[in-house]
Amino acid sequence: MRLNSALDVALGRGAGIRGWGPELQLGPSPPRYLLENHWYQQWKEYVESGDQNSSSFPGHINNSELFEDLESFRLKERLVESEEYVLVPEDVWNKLVSWYGLEHDQPPIERKVVELPSTQKVEVYPVELYLCQHNDLDSPVTAQFSRVNTIDSVLQEARRQFEVPPEDETRLWVKNSDGSCERLRNIHMTVLDACLSMGQVVIMETRNKDGTWPSSRPHGWNGASRTLVPHSRDGCISGLADPSLCGVMCGWFPAAPRNSVEDEELYRGQPGVCGLTNLGNTCFMNSAFQCLSNVPPLTEYFLNNHYLGELNFSNPLGMKGEIAEAYADLVKQAWSGHHRAIVPRMFKTKVGHFASQFLGYQQHDAQELLSFLLDGLHEDLNRVKRKEYVELRDAAGRPDEEVAEEAWRNHKRRNDSIIVDIFHGLFKSTLVCPACGKVSVTFDPFCYLSVPLPVSQERAMELFFVYMDPSRKPQQHRVVVPKAGKVLDLCLALAKHTGVPAEQMMVADVFSHRFYKLYQVDEALSCILDRDDIFVGRPPRDGDPGYGVVLFGHPLLVSVPQAQLSWDALYGLLLERLSGSGRVLTHGTPRCGLGLWAPPNSPIPRQGYVKHECMGHVQRRQPVKLRECVELFTTVETLEEENPWYCPTCKRHQLATKKLDLWALPEVLIIHLKRFSYTRLAREKLDTLVEFPIRDLDFSDFIIKPRADVAPAPHKYDLIAVSNHYGSLRDGHYTTFARNKDSGHWFYFDDSSVSPVAEAQIESKAAYVLFYQRQDRICPPGTTPCPRPPDAGGGCCSDSMEVD
């Protein structure tokens, strides 16, 4: 009975199982085991005879004929199924071993079932790889892996073979047949998907103590890079996404002097106190990085390698994990304590590769780069591998708490990353139709607050007024006019200073020593820039006796009585008014001409101007508080004509009123001060001083989310970083103030230069982007980082976080 049942199992369930030939049924399959065919046939004969005392008793299972030797137990090559071996299922093997036993010291030959497109096959021969270290390429070790094993299992085996300490970070490269090397970036990919073949060399690289990788240095693999990564004709290394990265690996860049490299390795400084070299107008990138680098929970996340298990290589909205890896490399170098300054060339190349607007060496907005980095890091580290479709619903009269919870839950169904945990909060947006009164309430996530600065509706303009009296010099005036005013408003303001009626004034733009444009009174003042030279005069009116007007020279507005209109009189008048020795001016008509020349040494008074008393009154801009900016952010506004709202009740687009309120705030709050103003005709930077607190920024009055009195949520924040912008729109410079998470001291980062700074120096007119961390999440300097809650930041209803 036992023999028959075993035969049924072996011949029934084992039938049809072959190596890489006949297909298996789809679905998860247990492993198969190899049996030496001679033993199997003898066992089969023994079972079929039905005589337990038969001489054909097979004895212990013996697979010795399948091995090359009985020491390594390496499987012979090119074994043929059904001739030299058979495959049996796992339960059959277990029964046979329990009945007959296994020859002494012989290992079972277990083989996995590999899933291929629409089929499954038994893997008789696993992939054999040669593993070696980057600093010892001549001593490889052999290891076998199933095609369904992950790259991570290869990495772990290499770490075990070479006894790498747990705290050391490693990564793998594979050597291709042409001698080039390619990173095995996705450790979750299988050996089959990574296209690793029999006999390939896999190199394990260990990160240096200073945070760099040996391969990032010229000849960093002890000269072996010339063998592993040869100079290719097109200058590109196989497997690298961007050919511009190849120079580092190929050793194109001149090697640093040996003593300077050693100095860097021997240098010991405060981790995080590390500058970034300016590669050419890259101060905006340096400032953005230094701010993010000094966000404690984000930096701890990268330093502790938590990102490695969350890299998302399949997200179509991401960068295949490359931005996250490039950022992580820069963070590890900056916080290694082995560098005074580092060169972020690889990081800049990656940013430019995925965001073409940052290619080249033009100046850019640090806040725009910051927005790209936060979004890129989020998508590269998104824990949601397959985003499901989420239908957005209007509030439709439901309680705010219900709608907000639903909105955050939907957001987390598609977006779940460390960036969401730390930086994402929740808005309440209320739209009201002006026609039917329809109210639409939605809750939207945000990553930073872009708050407007209270802007004066007036502007000061400087100009010159030219009197009709030729003996009076032009007079410089400063007038205050509405920003949205007309040229007539300028004339009205000037009339108060001069007594000349506004309707009698002519306004001209002088450019390149001639009248460039004459303005009409109904033209907008926005078309006049602060740098324009504006001259205002009183043109002659019809009926004015004996006066004419001549526009001549720099130009000048000259009044000449007709009775004195002669060449001699005009010559004398111009000599009196003109300046500049050795200058020739001509004016001609079809019948006559005039040439004027002033001798170099002639005592001619220079043309000048006088200042009106109004020039002594300087308008001082009053500083504004950060609270005022947030209040302005939450005020009701009317949508612009270019951005109307479609009312579902009116069935048409309406210029609705819109109000934003803060529902929940994140652990780290980024506040962007909108200093740059752009209109169709003008651009300007607001240099208003915004007073912001270093500690105890309280948002309690702005949060509209109801909270239980017994457990009030903390809404107080402390400043941790500031991105500064100095200069104008066209040219400027970015720097950073940041608080070191380990020491608690403030430092000033100016590209490669880093220096301590006092808290009293942090507040300035240059402050552009502010980083605040919630007080209950700040760890005292020198202590272990605060543990993150299980649902760190994930859910508006959690009690542990405010984005909760």
Secondary structure, 3 states (H helix, E strand, C coil): CHHHHHHHHHHHHCCCCCCCCCCCCCCCCCCEEEEEHHHHHHHHHHHHHCCCCCCCCCCCECCHHHECCCCCCCECCCCCECCCEEEEEHHHHHHHHHHHCECCCCCCCEECEEEECCEEEECCCCEEEEEEECCEEEEEEEEEECCCCEHHHHHHHHHHHCCCCCCCCEEEEEECCCCCEEECCCCCCECCCCCCCCCCEEEEEECCCCCCCHHHCCCCCCCCHHHHCCCCCCCCCCCCCCHHHHHHHHCCCCCCCHHHHHHHHHCCCCCCCCEECCCCCCHHHHHHHHHHHCCHHHHHHHHCCHHHHCCCCCCCCCCCCHHHHHHHHHHHHHCCCCCCEECCHHHHHHHHHHCHHHCCCCCCCHHHHHHHHHHHHHHHCCCCCCCCCCCCCCCCCCCHHHHHHHHHHHHHHHCCCHHHHHHCEEEEEEEECCCCCCEEEEEEEECCEEEECCCCCEEEEEEEEECCCCCCCCEEEEEEEECCCEHHHHHHHHHHHHCCCHHHCEEEEEECCEEEEEECCCCEHHHCCCCCEEEEECCCCCCCCCEEEEEECCCEEEEEEHHHCCHHHHHHHHHHHCCCCCCEEEEECCCCEEEEECCCCCCCCCCCCEECHHHHCCCCCCCEEHHHHHHHHCCCEECCCCCCEEECCCCEEECCEEEEEEEECCCEEEEEEECEEECCCCEEECCCCEECCCCCEECCCCECCCCCCCCCCCCEEEEEEEEEEEECCCCEEEEEEEECCCCCCEEEEECCEEEECCHHHCCCCCEEEEEEEEHHHCCCCCCCCCCCCCCCCCCCCCCCCCCC
